[in-house]
Amino acid sequence: MPRSDSAKLGGSQAEERAAILHRALADGRRAWIVHELRSARGGLSVEDFADRLHLHPNTVRWHLRVLEEAALVFAQADAPTTRGRPRQVYRLTADGVIAEGSDERLLVLVLADVVARCVDALPTAEHTGYEWGRYLAQRPSPLAPAGSDEVIAELALTLDRLGFSAEPAENGVRLHTSSLEGLVARHPRVVEALLRGVVAGVLVEMSSGLELSRLSFTTDAAEALVALRPRPVAPTP
């Protein structure tokens, strides 16, 4: 992915860059293209966007050209799967990853700074995560208790709503933290405490009979694994 030079810009250059980004994303269709590319690891083609946006391919090409000129996306040949010319797909540049929701992510970083400065930062983060986990989880009917797969799916959905790119995995959930990499890098312990709280809150709300067994990040903190296990049954007195 092409690297971002935005952080190196001076005052007037930064203002000019911000104006370029604003113009590029002012159109809802272009903002939608950037949004879709964030979850498309293999990139998307003109035809993919045309189908999803119900637009003529030439119109899609024009929007993509605007985004390319703003250095938010770049095109490259996809890995060939059949004979013939490989299709061209578009991916986000580093600036494209940052651009969508950058104001919101900046606010998240500021609020995380506030939390991290508290004497009881980690218990506060965990308790807050617990409350939000219970609030966001969809409680099952008492007549139809949720199975482990349903609990894992609900946990993945809840974490996804909180900004993590989450997907069910064997006996847990796998997280991709690229959209929150600044927060994870700056306050890893706060994020971990928050995640522990969210997981606990969802599991309690779902009456799941499961508990967190392990929360582990990769070395570069780009991914995390939330591993679950059955909660031990208390012995009968």
Residue pairs with C-beta under 8 A, 6 or more apart in sequence:
1 91
1 92
1 93
1 94
1 97
2 71
2 74
2 93
2 94
3 94
4 93
4 94
4 95
4 98
5 95
6 14
6 17
6 95
6 98
9 17
20 70
21 70
21 72
21 95
21 99
23 70
24 30
24 66
24 67
24 69
24 70
24 72
25 31
25 34
25 72
25 99
25 100
27 63
27 66
29 53
29 55
29 63
30 63
30 66
30 67
31 100
32 53
33 49
33 53
33 63
33 64
33 67
33 73
33 90
34 67
34 72
34 73
34 92
34 96
34 99
34 100
35 100
36 44
36 49
36 52
37 43
37 44
37 73
37 90
37 91
37 92
37 96
38 92
38 97
38 100
38 179
39 165
40 91
42 78
42 89
43 76
43 78
43 89
43 90
43 91
44 89
44 90
45 78
45 87
45 88
45 89
45 90
46 57
46 60
46 61
46 64
46 88
46 90
47 57
47 87
49 55
49 60
49 63
49 64
50 56
50 57
50 59
50 60
53 60
64 73
64 75
64 90
67 73
67 96
68 74
68 75
70 95
71 93
71 95
71 96
72 92
72 93
72 95
72 96
72 99
73 90
73 91
73 92
73 93
73 96
74 90
74 91
74 93
75 88
75 89
75 90
76 88
76 89
76 91
77 86
77 87
77 88
77 89
78 86
78 87
78 88
78 89
79 86
80 86
97 178
97 179
98 105
105 179
105 180
105 182
105 183
108 163
108 180
108 183
109 182
109 183
109 186
112 183
112 186
112 187
112 190
112 191
113 186
113 187
115 121
115 124
115 125
115 187
115 190
116 187
116 190
118 124
121 189
121 190
121 193
122 189
122 190
122 193
123 193
125 190
125 191
125 193
125 194
125 197
126 193
126 194
126 196
126 197
126 200
127 197
128 194
128 197
129 193
129 194
129 195
129 196
129 197
129 198
129 199
129 200
129 201
130 197
130 198
130 200
130 201
130 204
131 197
131 201
132 162
132 197
132 198
132 201
133 158
133 197
133 198
133 199
133 200
133 201
133 202
133 203
133 204
133 205
134 201
134 202
134 204
134 205
135 201
136 158
136 161
136 162
136 202
137 154
137 155
137 158
137 201
137 202
137 205
137 206
138 154
139 205
139 206
139 207
140 146
140 150
140 206
140 207
145 207
146 154
146 206
146 207
146 208
148 208
148 210
148 228
149 168
150 206
151 202
151 203
151 206
151 208
151 210
151 228
152 168
152 169
152 171
152 172
152 173
152 228
153 168
154 202
154 206
155 166
155 173
155 199
155 202
155 203
155 206
155 226
155 228
156 166
156 167
156 168
156 173
157 166
158 198
158 202
159 166
159 173
159 175
159 195
159 198
159 226
160 166
162 198
163 179
163 180
164 175
164 176
164 177
164 179
164 180
165 175
165 176
165 177
165 178
165 179
166 173
166 174
166 175
166 176
167 173
167 174
167 176
168 174
169 225
171 227
171 228
171 229
172 225
172 226
172 227
172 228
173 225
173 226
174 223
174 224
174 225
174 226
175 195
175 223
175 224
175 225
175 226
176 222
176 223
177 184
177 217
177 221
177 222
177 223
177 224
178 222
180 191
181 221
181 222
183 191
184 191
184 217
184 221
185 221
188 217
188 221
192 215
192 217
195 215
195 224
195 226
196 212
196 215
199 212
199 215
199 226
199 228
200 211
200 212
202 208
203 210
203 211
203 212
203 228
209 230
209 231
210 228
210 229
210 230
210 231
211 228
211 229
211 230
211 231
212 226
212 227
212 228
213 227
213 228
213 229
214 225
214 226
214 227
215 224
215 225
215 226
215 227
216 224
216 225
216 227
217 223
217 224
218 224
